[in-house]
Amino acid sequence: MILSRYLYTLSTFLLPVLMTVAWLVSVAIATRNLVNDRERGQEEILKIMGMSSILNWWVWFFCTMIMMSIVALLCIVALRVGNLFTYSNVGILALYFIDFCFSSIMLCYMVSALFTRTTLALLTVVIVYFLSYVPYIVLTSLNYDMLFWQKTLACLSSTTAFGFGAHHLSRYETLMEGIQWSNIDKSPIPGDETSFSWCCYMMLIDGCIYLVIGWYIRNVKPGKYGVARPWYFPISPYYWGLNSSSSTSSASKYKKEIDGLNEPMDKNRVAGITLRNLTKKFGKTTAVNNISAEIYEHQVTILLGHNGAAKTTTMNMITGMLQPSSGSVKIYGKSPTKAKNIGLCPQHSALFDFMTVQEHMEFYGSVKSNWPKDQLKENIYQLLKEVGLLHVQNAKSSQLSGGMQKRLSVAIAFVGGSEVVVLDEPSSGVDPSARRAMWNLILKRKTNCTVLLSTHFLDEADMIGDRIAIMHNGQMMCTGSSHFLKANLGSGYHLKIAKGDRCDQMSVMGLITSLLPRADIVEDIGAEMTVSLSATVANVDSLQKCLHELDVKGEELGIASYGIYDTTLEEVFLKVCNVSDKGVQLTEDVMHNLRKQTNLDMLKNLKKVNQLLIMTVEKSKNLHMLTQGKESVPAVKVFNKLEHFF
């Protein structure tokens, strides 16, 4: 009798608590694995690169179930060896514990859906996991006789249902019958409508409820990464594929870039990425404002902009990480969620710490393509060779430096023959030699895909960009090749001439204007003269002839030497941003005024230089040499320093 009482108390009160603690570590690991992928954006990146989110979830579920089932098996062995459950059917006990494992996993999934921070999610899951056992403890301690529907409500907590199941087990063990297939649907307590099978069913129902709630929350509130669905999405025909029409703007509302700031392209060019009236708002703040653009295949399109210009936001909408507030994104005619074989190098690191460089390449290559093993292996070898990571292919990503991790991310973006590659500041934190290798890789691989790259390095944009798009304050200001932007927004080519003692300035200008009529002197100081050539693509032949004539007749005209320099991309970028800050739309007239203003500014600076030179010359009383202390400084050097200053 004493032994029966001891067994009843142990099974009724202590067993559920002990079993709950036994799975605590497994629950924590499952939550960490799920939320950590979500926090670092790995889940969305896998989805972008072609891996189904359902498949990703099944992998997590099965791995967690296997881990918890092993713990359940050890618990069954301990109960049998300890002579606690000697009469019950082992198969039923196994199903009972696995049932509880399922409901516990779904509880982790539901609670973790509320968080994007791993530490906070872990703490909350542990607290909720223990609190779910409280209803059973309270009700059993008070010996409260509950009706069937009251017990059903209490058992919506899976741990409470597990506790009631342990109560039935202990009752049958004290009767020396144990739970068997013959009495699984009967209660050992007279008048009790519940049974052991009912407890198992309730744990299954709880698990399904937790699954549905977690699935709904993760779709409505995906966190930092992912596209949020409307609260009514479960009843939306579009979600279930019953309505193929899209709510995005139609082609009739398509707004092209402003004329004059979008370099026209060959009509035979195929646009890999098409943006139509793309807008993104965060509350009352408009981050991306009505962008329309086309990004062509077999080209590298560079996205330039200051910090906060919404470059990353735009890229996230292109890849499907963010949902536009209005407008549409098409990748080869498909929405980002339906497009396949997209390569992405995010701004943050999204590598798996436990995987090696080689394993990363093999994994993402398999996700993005169906290539034969030998073809994929060769592709991986070439990519690792080009980014200089062959010597560390067996090292884990956590052991790599930040620059090496960035190079690995770029290689991952191209592996598997990606049709569209989006690179968000891939060269940040990379040493100069590795940057060069990265440029060569991009230029070599662009022939098979569409490449969109954002950067803050203007030399990088000038070097590898076929087209450059400048964004500022969420707007696309201009798009075109580097030469096109410099010709339309810059001050053009400038010729700097060092005049000899017998230089005939009128004859020099006569020669230049005979070939380039729009040429004009913008600076004439001492022995140096600067001429604005206003050369464009249309008169590049005339420019070549002009330089040739200067070579032939230079000595005759008294020219000591000359040099030519072009507008820099930095000058164009700063001009565009300044115009945007003033709220002015870039038009052909505005561009003309920009070029005119550049020349006026140069003339104003010229006047300042002349005034300073006159003051300096009067003080020195020497037109050829300016004395500074005991050291003699040529006047031309002073001219150059002042010119550089202004």
Secondary structure, 3 states (H helix, E strand, C coil): CHHHHHHHHHHHHHHHHHHHHHCHHHHHHHHHHHHHHHHCCHHHHHHHCCCCHHHHHHHHHHHHHHHHHHHHHHHHHHHHHCCCCCCCCHHHHHHHHHHHHHHHHHHHHHHHCCCCCHHHHHHHHHHHHHHCCHHHHHHHHCCCCCCHHHHHHHCCCHHHHHHHHHHHHHHHHHCCCCCCCCCCCCCCCCCCCCCHHHHHHHHHHHHHHHHHHHHHHHHHCCCCCCCCCCCCHHHCCCCCCCCCCCCCCCHHHCCCCCCCCECCCCCCCCEEEEEEEEEEEECCEEEEEEEEEEEECCCEEEEECCCCCCHHHHHHHHHCCCCCCEEEEEECCECCCCCCCEEEECCCCCCCCCCEHHHHHHHHHHHHCCCCHHHHHHHHHHHHHHCCCHHHCCCEHHHCCHHHHHHHHHHHHHCCCCCEEEEECCCCCCCHHHHHHHHHHHHHHHHHCEEEEECCCHHHHHHHCCEEEEEECCEEEEEECHHHHHHHHCCCCEEEEEECCCCCHHHHHHHHHHHCCCCEEEEEECCEEEEECCCCCCCHHHHHHHHHHHHHHHHHHCEEEEEEECCCHHHHHHHHHHHHHCCCCCCHHHHHHHHHHHHHHHHHHHHHHHHHHHHHHHHHCCCCEEEECCEEEEHHHHHHHHHHHC
